[in-house]
């Protein structure tokens, strides 16, 4: 799911239930629980650590062909962004009707 798809789904639900509706996460179909949302962050999860990049740049400047190749294959602009929604607190068991509505 993309951010645009998530926003569209939320907008559809907003029309049904209103903008003040609480958002929760349903988890584990075989033993369903409900959770609050935690932090939301967009990041490049496969992007190398900045210290790793700096070390490779220094090694490449010293003539290390392997480090130069590593920099080419780990181009910092070539890593996709991913939005992560963290799991907040467990609120309890997921009501049966909700599990059914989710097809669980």
Secondary structure, DSSP 8 states (H G I E B T S, - for coil): --HHHHHHHHHHHHHHH-TT---EEEE-GGG-EEEEEEEEEEE-TTS--HHHHHHHHHHHHTT-HHHHHHHHHT-GGGS--EEEEEEEEEEEE--HHHHHHTT-
